[in-house]
Amino acid sequence: MEISRRNLILSGAPALLSAQGANEKVNVGWIAAGTRGMHVMKMMYQAVPDNVVVSAVCDTYAGNLAKGKDQIQTMGKNTPKTHVDYRDILNDKSIDAVFIMTPEHLHYEMTIAALKAGKHVYVEKPLAHTIEEGQEIVREAKKSGKVVQVGTQNRSNSLYIKAKEMVAQGMIGEVHYVRAFWYRNAIEQSPWNYVIPAEANEQNTDWKRFTGSAKARAFDKDRYFRWRLYWDYSGGISTDLLVHQTDITNFVCGKTEPISCMASGGLYRWNTEKDKGEVPDTLSALYEYPDKFHINYSCYFGNEQYDYGEQFMGNEGTIEVIHRETLRFYPEKFRGKPPAHVAARKEFVEYKAGNDVPAVQNHTANFIRAVMGKEKVIAPVEVGQQAAVSGHLATLSLRAGKKVLWDSKTQKYRFV
């Protein structure tokens, strides 16, 4: 059974409205121009330069706002309006779609507001900061009829699309077990202790707008620029890293939501007086899914030998994708006596250097074309929520020190 990329796109998304004529450009408002925002913007321009115009950019830090404006002028050849308050973008009736590239605690507020304002939405993962917020976004998206793409770009990566095809073709037989891992390292501090701009201060950083609905605190540059380290704004490993890998496992293996999760971990390496932050640098999570399926996940910020990847372990073979750019296939050996149909399969490696770049390009292009009525999004809001659920369950289990059960019918969890 051959599965083309276009068929995958057309089979995995809800109906959409055609907002643009075939030859028109999508008018985009860009919300947040930090490191990730600038990268995704660059990828979008490279992918569909003739189909977009970014007419407005917003950020709560003046330095990021200036960088966003400069990049739009350089790549888009126009001068955008600049805003500190994202609602100014939503109030602009000429804007068709927004890219929300903020910390995760702001996704809910901004996505709901954007949908109610009639905008199509590309929102970075995780979909929201809690399960309940994500559920409300799904409801609002369905009500609005607008296109929503979640930034789980692995679904647009050619190697994962090939892995999905191989699983569907029966190349590794029945699949009941997946190992997924993400390992990082740094010499002096956590990989999320990003450099804080020397010129940043309370006058050029809108702390109140950044905080949003999170707990009110005094201005704190560490929390602002290293937000991934704090529970107020981030789920840490669970929602920043793990969701990519549970999501792509769902995609490759045809899964949706687990029925249970047991997670453990903590601050093992960076828990020193000079290091700030709250979220773990070490996490392990075990997931059970319906139909006898299991994910074994691990992440550690003190060793990068085994890098980042997933091993899809079938009864007749294994597909391994490492660093989003190397796919390896290993047929099972059966102690030297494999069945004839397995023996006929040959081990191979496919390497595509820097393959995450075209993946992000494809993901943004898919969204823009969906807004134009030409495609359906490959990561619609429903699957974005499914991926987020796995991450949130890991956070809940970790923080409670208990196993958590998930009921996909009631969309409720409970501890045991």
ROPALO-434024 format. One record per residue (C-alpha): residue number from 1; residue in three letters; x, y, z. Coordinates in pm, 1 decimal. Each point is the difference from the previous one (the first is absolute). Layout:
% ROPALO-434024
REC   pos   code          u          v          w
REC   NUM    ala          X          Y          Z
...
END
This chain:
% ROPALO-434024
REC   pos   code          u          v          w
REC     1    met        0.0        0.0        0.0
REC     2    glu      161.3      320.5     -115.8
REC     3    ile      -72.8      313.1      203.8
REC     4    ser       99.4      325.4     -166.8
REC     5    arg       72.2      314.7      198.8
REC     6    arg     -302.4      168.5     -157.4
REC     7    asn     -228.9     -288.0       99.0
REC     8    leu      131.9       20.4      354.4
REC     9    ile      -78.0      369.9        8.1
REC    10    leu     -347.9      -41.6     -145.5
REC    11    ser      -94.9     -289.7      227.6
REC    12    gly       97.8      152.5      334.1
REC    13    ala     -179.4      332.2       33.0
REC    14    pro     -348.2      150.3       38.0
REC    15    ala     -189.4      186.8     -267.9
REC    16    leu      114.3      355.9      -51.8
REC    17    leu     -121.6      325.0     -145.9
REC    18    ser      163.9      150.2     -307.8
REC    19    ala       94.4      344.8      120.4
REC    20    gln      207.0      113.1     -295.2
REC    21    gly      -10.7       -0.5     -375.5
REC    22    ala      249.9     -230.1     -166.8
REC    23    asn      235.2      282.5      -96.2
REC    24    glu      -28.0      217.2      310.6
REC    25    lys      245.9       30.4      285.4
REC    26    val      -88.7      -91.5      356.5
REC    27    asn       33.7      304.8      223.4
REC    28    val      176.9     -113.5      317.8
REC    29    gly       40.8      149.7      346.2
REC    30    trp      301.6     -130.5      191.7
REC    31    ile      -30.0      -35.9      378.2
REC    32    ala      341.8      -36.3      172.9
REC    33    ala      335.5       42.0     -171.1
REC    34    gly      232.2     -188.9      232.1
REC    35    thr      239.8     -270.6     -114.7
REC    36    arg     -268.3     -249.2     -103.2
REC    37    gly     -222.7      264.2     -151.0
REC    38    met      278.0      139.3     -215.6
REC    39    his       99.4     -348.0     -118.8
REC    40    val     -352.4     -101.7      -98.2
REC    41    met      -53.5      332.9     -173.5
REC    42    lys      316.7      -54.6     -202.2
REC    43    met     -114.1     -350.2      -95.3
REC    44    met     -339.5      131.9     -108.9
REC    45    tyr      154.4      268.1     -220.7
REC    46    gln      229.9     -256.7     -158.6
REC    47    ala     -287.6     -240.7      -62.0
REC    48    val     -276.4      224.6     -136.0
REC    49    pro      144.4      347.4      -69.4
REC    50    asp     -260.9       73.9     -266.0
REC    51    asn     -297.0      -96.6      215.8
REC    52    val       49.6      205.7      318.1
REC    53    val       44.9      351.1      124.1
REC    54    val       72.7       61.5      368.4
REC    55    ser     -162.0      334.5       56.3
REC    56    ala       31.4       17.4      380.2
REC    57    val      228.6     -134.0      270.4
REC    58    cys      -40.1       -1.3      377.7
REC    59    asp      236.0      -64.3      292.0
REC    60    thr       17.5      107.8      362.8
REC    61    tyr      377.1       54.4      -13.0
REC    62    ala      117.3      296.8     -208.2
REC    63    gly      313.1     -182.1     -116.8
REC    64    asn     -199.8     -289.8     -145.2
REC    65    leu     -249.9      237.2     -156.2
REC    66    ala      278.7      182.4     -182.2
REC    67    lys      146.7     -328.5     -123.7
REC    68    gly     -338.4     -114.6     -123.7
REC    69    lys      -54.9      322.4     -189.0
REC    70    asp      346.9      -19.8     -155.5
REC    71    gln      -49.7     -357.4     -118.0
REC    72    ile     -333.8       83.8     -159.2
REC    73    gln      153.9      297.3     -179.0
REC    74    thr      289.1     -216.5     -121.4
REC    75    met     -190.2     -310.5     -104.6
REC    76    gly     -346.5      136.9      -69.9
REC    77    lys      107.3      332.6     -151.7
REC    78    asn     -264.8      193.0      195.0
REC    79    thr       -6.6      196.8      325.3
REC    80    pro     -242.1     -155.6      249.6
REC    81    lys     -197.9      168.8      271.5
REC    82    thr      153.0      -67.6      342.8
REC    83    his     -196.9      -68.4      317.0
REC    84    val       61.0      -91.7      362.3
REC    85    asp     -360.7     -113.1       56.4
REC    86    tyr     -100.6     -297.7     -217.1
REC    87    arg     -361.3      117.4        4.6
REC    88    asp       97.8      284.5     -233.3
REC    89    ile       76.6     -265.1     -261.0
REC    90    leu     -331.3     -176.9       60.2
REC    91    asn     -189.0      326.9      -37.0
REC    92    asp      143.6       46.9     -350.8
REC    93    lys     -273.3     -133.9     -227.1
REC    94    ser      237.0      -25.1     -295.9
REC    95    ile      203.7     -273.8      169.2
REC    96    asp     -102.8     -352.7     -101.1
REC    97    ala      219.7     -215.3      222.2
REC    98    val      230.1       20.6      300.4
REC    99    phe      306.1     -195.8      105.7
REC   100    ile       11.4      -34.9      379.8
REC   101    met      361.1      -64.8      100.4
REC   102    thr      -18.3       91.2      369.9
REC   103    pro       76.3     -197.4      316.9
REC   104    glu     -259.5     -272.4       51.6
REC   105    his     -190.5      170.0      285.3
REC   106    leu     -120.2      265.4     -247.1
REC   107    his     -121.1     -240.1     -271.8
REC   108    tyr     -348.5      -43.2      144.1
REC   109    glu      -85.1      365.7       43.4
REC   110    met      139.7      102.2     -337.3
REC   111    thr     -137.5     -291.1     -202.9
REC   112    ile     -351.7       38.2      138.0
REC   113    ala       10.4      375.7      -61.6
REC   114    ala      134.3      -47.5     -352.5
REC   115    leu     -270.8     -250.1      -92.2
REC   116    lys     -271.2      226.0      139.4
REC   117    ala      148.5      282.2     -207.9
REC   118    gly      -40.7     -212.2     -312.3
REC   119    lys      367.8      -80.3      -54.8
REC   120    his      156.7     -324.6     -116.4
REC   121    val      263.3     -116.9      248.0
REC   122    tyr      340.9     -165.2       -7.4
REC   123    val       93.9      -64.5      363.5
REC   124    glu      322.6     -150.4      130.6
REC   125    lys      -16.2     -317.1      205.4
REC   126    pro     -120.4      -81.1      253.1
REC   127    leu     -349.4      108.8      -93.0
REC   128    ala      -58.5      134.5      351.7
REC   129    his      139.0        5.0      353.1
REC   130    thr     -262.4     -241.1      140.9
REC   131    ile     -226.1     -275.5     -130.0
REC   132    glu     -307.9      209.0       71.5
REC   133    glu      129.1      301.7     -191.6
REC   134    gly       70.7     -221.9     -299.7
REC   135    gln     -350.3     -143.1       12.5
REC   136    glu     -148.1      347.4      -15.4
REC   137    ile      222.3       92.6     -295.6
REC   138    val     -124.2     -309.2     -187.6
REC   139    arg     -359.8       99.4       66.4
REC   140    glu       56.0      359.5     -109.9
REC   141    ala      184.1     -109.6     -313.6
REC   142    lys     -288.4     -223.6     -104.4
REC   143    lys     -247.8      276.6       68.3
REC   144    ser      199.0      256.4     -198.1
REC   145    gly       64.7     -216.7     -306.3
REC   146    lys      346.0      153.6      -28.1
REC   147    val      318.7     -181.6      -94.8
REC   148    val      221.2      -91.7      296.0
REC   149    gln      343.2     -156.4      -40.6
REC   150    val      204.8     -108.4      303.9
REC   151    gly      378.2       29.7      -28.2
REC   152    thr       85.9     -369.4       28.2
REC   153    gln      207.3       13.2     -317.1
REC   154    asn      120.1     -360.4       14.5
REC   155    arg     -322.7      -89.9     -182.7
REC   156    ser      136.6      193.8     -297.8
REC   157    asn      341.3     -170.0       13.1
REC   158    ser       58.2     -227.6     -300.1
REC   159    leu      170.3     -270.4      206.9
REC   160    tyr     -291.7      -33.9      241.1
REC   161    ile     -239.3       -5.7     -295.1
REC   162    lys      209.7     -284.0     -142.9
REC   163    ala       -3.6     -177.4      337.8
REC   164    lys     -379.1       23.3        3.3
REC   165    glu      -14.8     -148.2     -349.1
REC   166    met      228.8     -285.1      103.9
REC   167    val     -209.9      -83.5      305.0
REC   168    ala     -316.7        6.6     -212.2
REC   169    gln      166.3     -232.4     -251.4
REC   170    gly       77.6     -250.3      275.6
REC   171    met      377.6       38.9      -28.9
REC   172    ile       52.9      -55.4      373.7
REC   173    gly     -308.2     -210.7       71.6
REC   174    glu     -219.3       70.9      299.6
REC   175    val      122.0      291.5      212.3
REC   176    his      -59.1       -9.7      373.8
REC   177    tyr      301.7      185.9      136.9
REC   178    val      178.1      329.7      -66.4
REC   179    arg      305.9      142.9      172.4
REC   180    ala       33.9      378.5      -22.6
REC   181    phe      278.6      210.8      148.3
REC   182    trp      146.2      349.5       -2.6
REC   183    tyr      339.2       64.9      159.2
REC   184    arg      182.5      331.2       29.7
REC   185    asn      304.9      137.9      178.8
REC   186    ala      171.2      327.0       85.2
REC   187    ile      325.9       68.6      181.7
REC   188    glu      -99.9      263.9      253.4
REC   189    gln     -376.0       32.1        9.3
REC   190    ser     -331.4     -145.4     -113.1
REC   191    pro      -62.4       13.0     -377.7
REC   192    trp     -303.2      220.1       76.9
REC   193    asn      202.0      266.4      183.8
REC   194    tyr       -3.7      225.8     -303.8
REC   195    val      213.6      313.7      -15.9
REC   196    ile     -188.9      301.5      135.6
REC   197    pro       49.4      315.2     -210.0
REC   198    ala      211.4      248.3      194.9
REC   199    glu     -223.6      289.5     -103.2
REC   200    ala     -324.8     -163.7      118.5
REC   201    asn     -168.7      182.0      288.0
REC   202    glu     -339.7       68.6      149.0
REC   203    gln      -52.3      300.0     -228.2
REC   204    asn       48.0     -183.6     -331.3
REC   205    thr     -155.3     -330.3      111.9
REC   206    asp     -376.5      -10.7       59.0
REC   207    trp        1.4     -238.3      294.7
REC   208    lys     -372.8       22.8       70.0
REC   209    arg      -98.1     -100.6     -352.9
REC   210    phe      254.2     -281.5        6.0
REC   211    thr     -138.2     -128.5      331.3
REC   212    gly     -355.8      -11.6     -132.4
REC   213    ser     -218.7     -218.9      220.0
REC   214    ala      297.5     -154.6      182.8
REC   215    lys       71.7       85.6      363.7
REC   216    ala       85.4      367.8       49.0
REC   217    arg      365.2       47.5       90.0
REC   218    ala      257.8      278.6        5.3
REC   219    phe      189.8       58.4     -325.0
REC   220    asp      249.6     -280.8      -51.3
REC   221    lys      224.2      -12.9     -308.0
REC   222    asp       88.1     -361.7       71.0
REC   223    arg     -364.2     -104.4      -11.6
REC   224    tyr      -63.2      208.5     -310.3
REC   225    phe      289.3     -122.5     -215.4
REC   226    arg       31.8     -348.0      152.4
REC   227    trp     -368.9      -71.2       37.7
REC   228    arg       37.7     -369.8      -87.9
REC   229    leu      157.9      -52.9      343.6
REC   230    tyr     -312.2      102.2      196.6
REC   231    trp     -331.2     -176.5       58.8
REC   232    asp     -196.2      326.4      -30.2
REC   233    tyr       75.3       17.3     -371.2
REC   234    ser      115.8     -348.2     -105.2
REC   235    gly      -46.6     -371.3       49.6
REC   236    gly      373.4      -44.7      -50.3
REC   237    ile      114.5     -319.9     -168.3
REC   238    ser     -354.9     -140.0       -3.0
REC   239    thr     -152.5      264.4     -223.0
REC   240    asp      303.5      152.4     -169.3
REC   241    leu      173.5     -319.4     -115.0
REC   242    leu     -202.5     -311.3       78.0
REC   243    val     -309.6      115.0     -190.8
REC   244    his      196.9        0.0     -325.4
REC   245    gln       74.4     -367.3       50.2
REC   246    thr     -336.0     -123.0      124.2
REC   247    asp     -155.7      193.6     -287.2
REC   248    ile      223.0     -155.6     -264.7
REC   249    thr      -57.0     -343.3      151.3
REC   250    asn     -372.8       61.4      -36.0
REC   251    phe       59.4      102.3     -362.0
REC   252    val      226.1     -289.3      -98.4
REC   253    cys     -188.9     -271.2      186.8
REC   254    gly     -357.7      125.5      -33.1
REC   255    lys      -57.1       74.8      369.0
REC   256    thr     -179.4      283.8      178.7
REC   257    glu       -0.7       13.7      382.1
REC   258    pro      144.8     -225.6      271.4
REC   259    ile     -206.0     -160.9      272.0
REC   260    ser      264.4       44.9      270.1
REC   261    cys      330.5      166.1       82.1
REC   262    met      253.0      -45.1      276.9
REC   263    ala      279.3      258.9        8.7
REC   264    ser      290.3       76.2      229.5
REC   265    gly      301.5      229.1        1.9
REC   266    gly      123.6      325.0      143.3
REC   267    leu      281.9      250.7       11.4
REC   268    tyr      294.0     -239.2       13.5
REC   269    arg      281.5      190.4     -168.2
REC   270    trp      -83.3      370.2       17.1
REC   271    asn     -138.7       16.7      352.3
REC   272    thr      276.8      226.6      132.1
REC   273    glu       -2.5      338.5      169.0
REC   274    lys      113.3      181.9     -314.4
REC   275    asp     -258.1     -164.7     -228.3
REC   276    lys     -354.8      128.4        2.6
REC   277    gly     -309.2     -179.1     -120.6
REC   278    glu     -261.8     -248.4      114.0
REC   279    val      -72.7     -250.7     -275.4
REC   280    pro      191.4     -330.2      -13.4
REC   281    asp      316.6      -57.2     -199.3
REC   282    thr      -67.7     -374.4       18.6
REC   283    leu     -325.6     -174.5      -93.2
REC   284    ser     -116.3     -353.5      -70.0
REC   285    ala     -357.9      -84.2      -97.9
REC   286    leu     -176.4     -325.7      -79.8
REC   287    tyr     -320.7        8.8     -204.6
REC   288    glu     -259.6     -268.9      -58.8
REC   289    tyr     -231.9       38.9     -299.2
REC   290    pro     -305.4     -198.3     -105.7
REC   291    asp       60.5     -311.5     -214.1
REC   292    lys      311.2     -110.4      188.0
REC   293    phe      232.1      287.4      -86.5
REC   294    his      275.7      150.5      214.6
REC   295    ile      233.1      302.8      -15.0
REC   296    asn      316.2        9.7      210.2
REC   297    tyr      120.7      361.9       15.2
REC   298    ser      315.7      147.2      154.0
REC   299    cys      173.5      337.2        6.5
REC   300    tyr      316.5      119.5      177.6
REC   301    phe      186.0      331.6      -19.7
REC   302    gly      337.4     -140.0      105.8
REC   303    asn      103.9     -221.7     -291.5
REC   304    glu      -54.4       28.2     -374.8
REC   305    gln      163.7     -321.3     -124.9
REC   306    tyr     -325.1     -151.5     -128.4
REC   307    asp     -145.9      331.6     -117.7
REC   308    tyr     -366.3       11.7      -96.8
REC   309    gly     -216.2     -262.6     -163.7
REC   310    glu     -264.5     -269.6       -7.5
REC   311    gln       24.3     -373.7      -50.9
REC   312    phe     -316.9     -156.9     -139.0
REC   313    met       40.1     -364.0      101.4
REC   314    gly     -212.7     -242.2     -198.9
REC   315    asn      -12.9     -376.8       32.4
REC   316    glu      173.3      -32.5     -338.2
REC   317    gly      229.5      300.5       -1.6
REC   318    thr       96.6      339.7      136.9
REC   319    ile      -16.4      351.5     -146.6
REC   320    glu      226.1      248.3      173.2
REC   321    val       -9.4      375.6      -68.0
REC   322    ile      286.7      196.0      157.1
REC   323    his       29.7      379.0       19.6
REC   324    arg     -279.7       33.4     -254.7
REC   325    glu      253.2      -64.3     -278.0
REC   326    thr       99.4     -367.8        2.7
REC   327    leu     -238.0     -292.1      -55.5
REC   328    arg      126.4     -354.8       51.6
REC   329    phe     -188.0     -320.7      -68.7
REC   330    tyr       98.1     -329.6      163.6
REC   331    pro     -188.1     -321.8      -81.4
REC   332    glu      -24.1     -245.5      287.8
REC   333    lys      254.4     -283.7       -4.6
REC   334    phe     -204.8     -265.9      183.0
REC   335    arg      326.9     -155.6      121.7
REC   336    gly      111.3      -62.8     -355.6
REC   337    lys     -324.4     -164.8     -114.6
REC   338    pro     -233.3      277.1     -118.4
REC   339    pro     -315.0      -80.5     -197.7
REC   340    ala       51.7       36.7     -375.2
REC   341    his     -196.0      325.1      -28.3
REC   342    val      214.5      157.3      274.6
REC   343    ala      324.4     -140.6     -138.6
REC   344    ala      -78.1      171.1     -329.9
REC   345    arg       11.9      342.9      166.0
REC   346    lys      333.9      176.5       -4.5
REC   347    glu      140.7      228.8      265.7
REC   348    phe       46.6      358.8     -122.3
REC   349    val       82.0      354.4      110.1
REC   350    glu     -137.1      325.8     -140.4
REC   351    tyr      176.5      319.8      104.8
REC   352    lys     -127.2      353.0      -66.7
REC   353    ala      220.6      260.8      166.3
REC   354    gly     -188.7      282.9      169.4
REC   355    asn     -333.1     -157.2      -85.2
REC   356    asp     -185.0      199.5      266.0
REC   357    val       40.8      313.3     -214.8
REC   358    pro     -217.6     -125.6     -288.7
REC   359    ala     -236.4     -148.9      259.5
REC   360    val      -68.8      342.7      152.8
REC   361    gln      -20.3      150.8     -348.7
REC   362    asn     -251.8     -264.4     -105.0
REC   363    his     -199.7       47.2      320.7
REC   364    thr      -36.8      375.6      -40.8
REC   365    ala      -70.0      -34.1     -373.2
REC   366    asn     -269.7     -257.2       75.4
REC   367    phe     -168.6      247.5      236.3
REC   368    ile       11.0      287.8     -248.6
REC   369    arg     -136.8     -220.0     -279.8
REC   370    ala     -271.8     -124.3      233.8
REC   371    val     -105.6      358.3       68.0
REC   372    met      -10.9       48.9     -377.7
REC   373    gly     -224.4     -305.7      -32.5
REC   374    lys      257.3     -213.1     -182.9
REC   375    glu       86.3     -259.2      268.6
REC   376    lys     -108.4     -127.9      337.4
REC   377    val      231.3       43.4      296.3
REC   378    ile      210.6     -299.3       97.7
REC   379    ala       -1.6       94.5      370.6
REC   380    pro     -356.7      116.8       71.0
REC   381    val     -112.7      118.1      339.3
REC   382    glu     -137.4     -340.7      102.9
REC   383    val      331.7     -180.8      -46.5
REC   384    gly      179.9      292.3      161.9
REC   385    gln     -215.1      -58.3      306.5
REC   386    gln       65.9     -373.9       -9.8
REC   387    ala      374.1       67.2        5.0
REC   388    ala      -38.9      254.4      279.9
REC   389    val     -203.6     -243.0      211.5
REC   390    ser      296.0     -239.1       12.5
REC   391    gly      229.7      280.0      115.9
REC   392    his     -238.6      125.7      264.3
REC   393    leu      -54.8     -351.9      134.7
REC   394    ala      375.9      -34.6       49.7
REC   395    thr       11.1      331.1      187.0
REC   396    leu     -296.7      -97.6      217.1
REC   397    ser      149.0     -339.4       82.6
REC   398    leu      343.8      145.1       72.2
REC   399    arg     -123.5      273.4      230.7
REC   400    ala     -248.3     -223.0      184.1
REC   401    gly      233.4     -298.8       27.2
REC   402    lys     -284.4     -224.2     -115.9
REC   403    lys     -111.5     -189.0     -306.4
REC   404    val     -264.4      188.0     -197.3
REC   405    leu     -279.0     -161.4     -202.5
REC   406    trp     -161.8      167.5     -300.6
REC   407    asp     -353.1      -63.5     -129.5
REC   408    ser      -18.8      110.2     -363.2
REC   409    lys     -380.9      -21.9        0.7
REC   410    thr      -56.7      234.8      292.3
REC   411    gln      326.6      190.4      -60.4
REC   412    lys       75.0      -20.0      371.4
REC   413    tyr      295.7     -124.4      202.4
REC   414    arg       34.8     -152.1      345.0
REC   415    phe      289.6     -109.4      220.8
REC   416    val       47.4     -351.7      131.5
END
